């Protein structure tokens, strides 16, 4: 595709920068090649098939974003959404995994319909700019927390929930990579995150912290045990409406949070602060979920790790095409890709957290009407370990404050819808218990 198609000159970027950005995004999210199959395997699905499916779905959806939305956004099976699929739908609700895939497909189909009707765009554009900035800050804190966990600097503690970890050899290697990133960023050198990841990986090899794979190439790419097994008819029941709604809500607000934060970071906004090409991004997101269900994986969504590539200068769809191509190239080289340890990519997440927290300057905390909901969003995204939960608490608090202060006219119609959806999301698990309570 021509450089003019991606407006490289207008966006002050180059093919080299976009390639580097795409590779950086891939390296920071390559863990899903291994994590997604291991989670879905708990549902009784074939883990080897899921490795190939994860790569294929991630590649196709991300390349579609690059070609049609021309955005540096990567898509892949969502973390958290796969856990909901395996542990709630299959293990908890006793669904067959084939039926659960049908539920995923239907949620994606409803999503696509809502997108074509323009409802999803209206929901995004109804969110006040202060809360948009809060999303970026909250996700920045969330990413930093994940990075610190992956690095080993933050660990689980039964008494205090979390605490500082021990300074081990792998932690020092990760910190060395972080130091390289900080130094290169200070010197304004492009590709700092990618260079830091490679540097930390090489240190891990030198000091024997990485186990050499038994083989560098694996051609066991049979997706038949997982692909085309979904059972849509079995999922087409009123009893599954709650599950479909929950998947829709989590995906919608995870996607909205990620797209808003990343697109603002990539300067993909117009003079009114609205995201350019949002409808295409949302449509591809919904289509990718349906495609993923057909091929045999849980809900596909936009990945916040895209921010690492954007920070490296990624501004166009070329970065996404490179990321998607890397997933395809990784198919036979999964054992080799696997040698990049999480503590080598963790510093990149920490740095991205730093970059995203800069948005805090756009929040007026002296105005309690917007400052408090923004504060709730930031804190709850990080502490609840869920973008969608944090947004739900923040949006509900925004609506409640406006109602209490008798400023109902300042709430846009779409924001009312968001508030109701958020309230349902936060309470839907408790509704049966409440009904029984009032009956008693």
N, C-alpha and C positions, 0 to 999 in steps of 0.2 A: 504494500500500500504506500501511496505517496506521502511525502512529508507534509504536503499541504492539507491532506485529509485530516491529519492530527494537529495541524496548526502549531508545529514545533516552534517556529520563529515567534509567533504571537505569544506563546506561553513561555518564552525564554528558556527553552530546553533543547536537548539534542538527542539523537539516537543513542549515543554512548551513555548519556545520563539515564535515559529511560531503561536501557538494558541493565545497567547497574542497579537501578531502583527495583526492577522486576526480580532480579536475582536475590536482592536483599529481602524483599517481601517473601519470596519462596523459602529462603533459609529460616526466616523467623516463624513460618507456619508449617514447615515440613514435618513437624512433630505429629500432625494430624494423620500422616500416612500410617503411623503406628498406633496412635492413641485411639482414633475413631474405630478401627477394627477390634481393638481389645475391649472397648466398651460395648459395642454391638454384639460381640461374641457371647456376652453374658445373656443375650436374648436367645441364644441357640443358633445363631447364624454362623456360617463358615468363615473363619477368620482370614484364611489365605485369599479367598475370593474377595473379601472386603478390602484388603490392601489394594488390589487392582481397581475395585469399584471406586474407592476413595480418590485415587489418583485420576481416574477417568472423569468422574463427576466434577472434581475440582478444576481439572484442565478445561473441560468443555464450557462450564459456566463462566470461568474467569476469562477465557478467550472471547466468549460472546460479549462480555462486558467491554473488553478492549476494542472489539470491532464495531459494535453497534452503539454503545454508550460512550466510547472513547474516553473512558475514565480509568485512573490508576487504582481500581478497586478489585480485590481478589474475593472470590466466593468459594465456599467449601462446606462440607457437612459441619453444622454448628456444634461446638462443645456446649454441654448443658442440655441442648436439644436432643443429642444422642443419648444422654443419661436418662432424660425423661422418657424417651422411646424404650430403652432397655429395661429400666428399673421400675418405671411407673406403668406404662402401657402393657408391657409383656409380662414382667415378673409380678408387679403389683396387681394389675387388673386382669391378669391371666389371659391376655389376648395371645393368639398365635402371631408370630412375628410377621407373617404374610398379611394378616389383617391390620396389624399396626402400620405396615407400609401403606396399606389402603387409606388409613386415617391420615397419614402424612400427605398422600397424593391429594385427597379431598381438601385438606387445609391449604395446599398450594393452589388448587383450582379456585377456591373461594377468594384467595388472595389476589389471583390474576383478575378475577371479575371485579373486585374492589378497585384494583389499579386502573382497569379500563374505564371504570365509571368516574375515575378521578378522585375517589374518596381518600385514598392513601395520601395523595399529594396535598389535599386540603387539610388533612390531619397534620402533616409535617409543617405546612405554612402557617398553621394556626398557633404554633408554639412561639411564645415571646422570645426575642433575641437573647435576653438575659439567661433564659433556661437553655437555649441552644449552647451558649458559652459554658453553662454549668455542665451540660452533657460532656463537652470536651474535657473539662477539668476532672469530672468524675471518672470518665473513662481513662484519663491520664493516670489518676491515682490507682485505678483498677489494674491497668497495665503494669505500673510500677510495682504493685504488690505481687502480681504474678511473676514479674521478673526477679524480684527479691526472693520469692519462693524457689523458683527454678535455679537461682544461683546458690541457694542454701543459706543465705543470710537471715532469712525469716523461716522459722520452723514451727510446727504444731506444739502447743503446750496445753495440757489438760487443765491446768490451774488458771492460766491467763489467756487461753485460746491461742495466742501466738507469742513467740519470744525470739530473741536473737540466736542464730545458730552458731556453731563453732567454726573457727577459721581453719578450714581444712585445705588440703592441696588443691582440690577442685575449686573451692571458693577463691583461692588466690589466683588461679588461672583465669577465672571469670573476671575478677577485679582487674587483672592485667589487661584483659580485653577491654574492659570499661575505661581504664586509664588511656588506652590507645584511642578510643572513640572520643573522649573528652579533649585530648591533645589535638587530634585532627580537626575536631569541630572548632576549637579555639583558633586554629590556623586557617579556618574556612576551606578545608580540603574536602572535595566531594568524595562520596563513597566511604565516609568514616565508619559507618555502622557495619558495612560489608567487610571492610578491612579488619575491623576489630573482631568480627566473628571468625574470619579466617585465621587471624593471629592467635586467638584463644584455642582454636581447634589444633593448630600446629603445635602449640605448647603442650596440649593434652597428648598429642602423639609422641612428642619428644620425651615427656616424663612418664610415658607408659600408662596414662590414665584412660586410654581408649582401647578396648578389645578389638583386635583385628577381626573382620568378618570372615566366616568360613569360606565364602565365595563373594566375588565382586559383582557378579551378574546372576540374576535369577530370572528364568523364563517361564516360571510357573504362574501364568496370568489367567487362569481359568475363572471367569466370573459367573459361570452357569449356576453354581449352587445358590447364588444370591439374586441374580438378575431375572427380571420378568416373573417374579414369584408373588407380586402383590395381589391382594384379594380386595378389590374395590367394593364388590357387592356385599361382602361380609361386613365391611366398615360403614356401609350406607344404612345406619340405624340411628334412631333418635338417642339411644343410650350412649352413643359415642360423640354426641354433640359437644359435651363438655370438654372431651379430649381434643377435638378439632379446634374448639375455641381457644383452649390453653396453648396449643401449638401455634395457632395464628397470632395470639397476643405476644408470646415470647419472641417469635420470629419478627413480628412487625416492629416492636419497639427495640429489639436488638439491632435490627436493620436500620431503623430510623436513627437511633443513637450513633451507630457506626457511620452511616452515610452522611449525616449532618456534621459530625466531627471531622471525618476525613475530607469531605468535599470542601468544607470551609478551610481546612489546612492546605488543600491543593488549589485554593483560590478558584474553585468551580462555582462561584456565586455571581449573581448580577448585582446591579446597583441597589436593588431592594433587599439584598441579602438572601435571595431565594436561589436554590440549587439548580444549576443548569443541567438539563437532561435527566431530571429526577424520575420522570415517568418511565423512561427506558430502563433505568437502574432498577426500579421497583418491579417492572414487568419481568426483567431477566431474573431477578431474585425469586419471583413466584414460579416462573417456568423452570428454574434450576431445581426448586423443591420438588416439582412434579417429575422432572427427569431423574432426580436422585432416587425417588421412590420407585420408579420403574426399574432402574438399574440395581436397586437393593440397598439403599442407605437412608438414614434419617434426614430430617429437614436441612436443606442447604441455605446458607445465609451469608451476608457480607461479613468479611473478616476485619477486625480492628487492627490486625497485624499489617494491614495495607498501609497504615500510618508510617511504618518503618521505611517503606519504599518511597512514600510521599516526602518524608523528611530528607531522603537522599536525592530529591529533585524530581521525582516522578510526577508528571503533570498530565500525561496523556494515556490513551489506551495501549500504546506500545508497551508500557510497563506491565500491564495486565496480560498482554499476549505473551510476553517473555515469561511471566510467572506461570501462566497456563502451560506453555511449552515445556517449562522445567518440570512440571508435574508429569507430563507425558514422557519426557526423557528419563524421569526418575523410575518409571515402571520397571525396566529391567535392572536398574542400578539401586534398587531399594536398600540392599545391604550396604552399599557404599555411602548413600545419603545418610544412612543411620549412624555413621560414625561421628557426625556433627553432634556433640553433646548439648543438652539443654542449658548447661551452665555457660556454654559458649555463645548461645543466642540470647540468653537472659539479659546481658548488659544492653543489648539493642532495645529491649522492651523498657528498661529503666530510662534510657535516653529519650525514647519516644514519650514516655510519661512526663519527663521534664518539658519537652517541647509543647505538649498539649496543655499543660497546666498554665502556660502563658496566657491562655484565654481568660483567666480569672480577672484580668484587668478590665474586662468589658462588663463586669457585674457590679451593679450599684448596691452594695450591702447596706447603705444608709437608707435605702428604700426597702422597708421590711416586707412590702407586698410582693416584691420579686426577689429580694435578697434571701428571705427565709426558704421559699421553695427551691431556689438555686442551691442553697446550703444543704438542704435535705437530699437533693439529687446527687450532689458530690459525695456526701458522706455515705448514703445508702448504696450507691453503686459499688463503692469500694468495700464497705463492711458487710453487705449482704452477698457479695461475690456474684452479683447478677445485675447486668445493665437494665434489663426490663423491670426488675423489682425496684431498683433505685428510681427509675423514671416514673413508675406508677405512684410511689409515695410522693414524689415531688409534684407531679401534675395534680394529684388529688388535693394536696395542701394548697396549691395555687388557687384552685377553684373554691375551696372552702374559705380561704382568706378573703377572696373577692366577695363572696356571699355575705360573710360576717360584716364586712365593711360597707355593705350595701352598694357595691360597685359591679353589679351583675352585668350592666351594659358593656363593661370592658372585657367580658369573656366572649370570644368569638364562638359562633355556632359549632364549629368543628372541635373547639376546645371542650365544649360540653360533652361531645361524643367521646373524646379522649378521657375525660374525667369519669364518665360512666363505665367505659371499658376498663379503666384502671381499677375502679372500685370493685367491679366484678372479678377482675383478676386476683385482687388481694383477698377477696372474701369467698370466692366460689367453693373452695374446699370446706368452708365453715357453714355454708348455707344449709345442708342437710341437718347438721347438729343444731343450728339455730331453730329450724322448723320443729324439730323434736322437742327442743327446750320450751318453745312457746306452746306447743301442744300439751306438754306436761303442766 
